[in-house]
C-alpha cells in the first residue's frame, strides 16, 4: 500500500498534532454505520497502537492502518486538504474514498 500526503494536508496534520504525542491512523470507522462494510475513513491521532495496526511509510512519516480493514482501501492513495471545504480528502487514482474526511484527536479523553 502506498500513501502520499500533499503539502497542504501535511501542514494541517502538523498544525493539529502540534505539541501532542501519538500515532496517526487512517481509520476505517464503522461505529454507528450499521455493519462492517458500511464505514467511513477518518484520520485519528491515538496515544497507543492496537495489535492489528500496520505501519505504512509515507512521504511525511508513518501512518497506521488496521490490517483487518485494509480491504476497504485502495493500493495507491493520497491524503489531501481542501481549503474550500476545510477538510481532509482521501483519494485514489480512480475515486474519492472520502472527500470530507475528518481528523479526530483520540488522545483527549
C-alpha positions, 0 to 999 in steps of 0.5 A, spaced: 500 500 500 502 506 498 500 513 501 502 520 499 500 526 503 500 533 499 503 539 502 497 542 504 494 536 508 501 535 511 501 542 514 494 541 517 496 534 520 502 538 523 498 544 525 493 539 529 498 534 532 502 540 534 505 539 541 501 532 542 504 525 542 501 519 538 500 515 532 496 517 526 491 512 523 487 512 517 481 509 520 476 505 517 470 507 522 464 503 522 461 505 529 454 507 528 454 505 520 450 499 521 455 493 519 462 492 517 462 494 510 458 500 511 464 505 514 467 511 513 475 513 513 477 518 518 484 520 520 485 519 528 491 521 532 491 515 538 496 515 544 497 507 543 497 502 537 492 496 537 495 489 535 492 489 528 495 496 526 500 496 520 505 501 519 505 504 512 511 509 510 509 515 507 512 521 504 511 525 511 512 519 516 508 513 518 501 512 518 497 506 521 492 502 518 488 496 521 490 490 517 483 487 518 480 493 514 485 494 509 480 491 504 476 497 504 482 501 501 485 502 495 493 500 493 495 507 491 492 513 495 493 520 497 491 524 503 489 531 501 486 538 504 481 542 501 481 549 503 474 550 500 471 545 504 476 545 510 477 538 510 481 532 509 480 528 502 482 521 501 483 519 494 485 514 489 487 514 482 480 512 480 475 515 486 474 519 492 474 514 498 472 520 502 472 527 500 470 530 507 474 526 511 475 528 518 481 528 523 479 526 530 484 527 536 483 520 540 488 522 545 483 527 549 479 523 553 
